[in-house]
């Protein structure tokens, strides 16, 4: 059994980044590591992982339920001027290249795909946006659970659904690595920004250990191999974050709860 268990709950196309982080943390701290690709959030809720790559929405959900097994310590700053050197991301609204839609509002009565219901980028931000524009009475004609952002991207590119909101980092990597898919898409809107998904450390560990892991992440871009890994994920560097940095996600969730609108339709 490894000394440290890492778990990822995020998009598969980011797996090489998480593998490199797990290996580097283990090497720097002198501990053996393993990375587990999780298929649901029960291991997160039950505090099975020592360090996890997790979406902000389930983190906030668990906290509000009185279950807060992990503490955010760092989050990526993405490459590109739109991110303003901050640990944020957008949810880019995509349609097929031949779609007449030019904005989110043009999607009324259209079909919509999302990755999974505990995703801030694919579900939480869309739900909040519908609340903020007063569209809670059935905006879409059909809402499809695709399972992953990458699946949603291909469903839109193939014309199986009309639109989807995709994590801007995941979308940029997909469009870079799969130009055949990118050629069938266009971005018509952007929702957000939201504070980007954190690396979180179990509260079973004390502040000294959390600081050690954070320092590894903050230094990640300083060597040649780390720079190469981060470039693969379109990451500029890592930044320190804490629980308060996710107040924006808390406010969005609270707005949806106050509107009694927790299911996209």
N, C-alpha and C positions, 0 to 999 in steps of 0.2 A: 504494500500500500504506500502511495506517495505521501510525502510530508504535507504537501499543500494540494488541495483539490480546487481547480478552477472550473467554473461552469459558464457556458455561454447560452444566452436565450435570444440572441440577435441574429441578423441576416447571415445566411451561409456564405455569401461572397466576402464577408469580413473574417472568415475563419483563419486565414493565414496570419492576420494581424494578431488575433487572440493567441494563436499558437506561439508566435514569436514573443509576445508579452509573458506568457506563462513560462517559457523557457528562460527568458532573460531574468525575470524575478527570481526564479529558482537558482540560477547560476550566481546572481549577485548576493543572494541571501544564504547560499550554501545549502539549499533544500531541494529535494526531489519534487517534481510536480507532475500533475496529470490534468488534461483539459477534457471535460465532458460536455458534449453537445446535448443540451436539455431539450425535451420535447413538450414540456409543460412547466408551470410555475410552482408545482408542489414542492420540489426540492428547494426552491427559493424560499417559499413560505416556511418550510420545515428546517431551514438553516443547515442544509446538508453541505453546501459548498463553502469553502473558506474565503474565496475571492470570486466575484461573479461579474460578468458583463451583462447588464440588465437594462431593460427599457425603464424609463422614468415613471410611466403610468402604473405598472404593478407595484413599484416601490412606494408610490404615493398611496395607492389603494391599500396595501398591507399596513402602512403606517396609520391610516385612518381607521382601520379595523383593529388597531391595538397590537399589530404584529409588525415589528420593524427589525428584522434580523440582521440587516447589514447597513453600513454607513458609506455614502458616496465619498470618495477621496480624490478622484481626478476624472477629467473628461477631455475628449479631444477638441482641439481647435482645427477646423477644416481649412484646406487651402482655397483661396479665392477671396476677392474683395467683398463679396456679399456677406461674408461671415464676420467682417469687421474685427478680426483678431479676438473673437469671443467664442466660448464653448456653446455654440448654438447650431441649429440646423433648421431647414425648412421641409415642408411636405409639398413636393412639386406635383401639381395636378396634370396628368398626362391623358391624351386622347390619341386615337389613330391619326396619322398624318393627313388623311383625307376627310377627317371630321370637320363639319362647319363650325364647331364650337370654338369660341375665342376667349371664354372666361368660365369660371365656375358656375355662374348663373345660367349659362347656356346649357347646362347639364340637367336642368329640371326635366323629369320624365325619362331620363336615360338610365342605363344600367351601370352599376358601380361595383368594383371589386375592392376588398380590403384584405390585409394580410392576416390579422387576427385581432380579436376584440380587446386585448390588453396592450395593444400597441398605441403609443401616443402619436407616432408619425402617420400610421395608416388608419386609425380609428378615433382616438381621443381628440385629435385636432380637427378632424372632419365633423365629429359630433358637436364640438364647441363652435365651429364656424357656422353650422346650421342653426344653432341656438342664437348666435350673435346677429344673424341676418333674419331671424324670425321665420325660419323654414323648418318647422318641426311637425308638419302635418302630412308627411309623405312626399319628400322632394324627389326621390329616385323611383324608377319603375321597378327595379330589382336590385337587391344588394347581395353580393356573392362573397362568401368566405373562401379566399383563395389559399390561405395557409402561410404563404410567404410573399414578401414584396416581389421577389424574382418571378413568381408565378403570376402575380397581378400584372407585371410589366408585359409578360408574354401574352396574357389574355387580351390586353388592350392592343398590342401589336398585331395579333392574329384576328382581331375583330370579334372576339367572343364576348367581350363586354365593352361598353363605351368609354369608361374612364376609371381612374384610380388616383389616389394620393400616395406618393412614394417618397420615402426618406431621401432627401436630396443627395446624401452621400452614397447611399445604395444605388440610386438611379445613375449618378455620375459614373460609378464604377461599371455598372451594367452597360451603359452606353459606350464607355471606353472599350470594354472587353468584348462586346458583341455588336459591332457596327451594323450587322444585318438586322438586328432587332431595333437599334437606334434609328435606322432609316425609315421605320414605319411609325415613328412616334413624334408628337410635338407636345411641348409644355405650354399650357394655356393659363396657368395661374400658380400661385404659391401661397400656401397657408403657413402661418407662423410669423416669426420664428418661435421655436421651443428650445429650452435648455437641452443640450444633447445628452444621450445616454451615458451614464457614469460607469466607472469601475467602482465596485462597492466591496468592502471588506466586512466579514462577519463581526458582530459585536462580541463574539467570544474572544477576540484578540484585543489587546489593549492599544492605547494611543501610540506607543512606541513602535509597535509592529506596523500599524497603519501608516505612520510617517516613513518607515523604511520602504514600504511598497510604493508610496507616493513619490519618494525621491527617485526610485528606479524609473518611474514613468516620466517624471519631469525632466530627467536626463536622457530620455530615450532617443531624442533627435540629435544628440551631440556626437555620436559615432557613426561611421560610414554604414555599418549594417543596419543600425536603427533608422537612419535616414532613408535607406532603401525600403525598409519595411513600411515606414510611415507613408512614403510616396505611393506605395502600392494601394494604400487605403485612402489616398488623397488627404492625408492629415499633415498639418504643419507642425504641430507639437501638442503636448499634453498640458493641461492647466489644472491647478488646484480647484476643487469644488467641495461643497459641503451641503448638508440638508437644505439650508436656506436658499440655495441656488435654484431649487426646484419649486419655489413658491409660484412661479408662473403656471406650472402644470397643476398645482393644487388649486389655483384660482379657476382654471379652465374646468377642472373636474367639478368644483363646487357650483359653477354656473350651470352646468348640465344637470346636476342634482337638484338645484333650485328650480330649474325649468321642468323637472320630472321627465327629462329626455335623455335616457341612458342607452337607447338602442337606435342605431341609424336606420332610417326607413325613407 
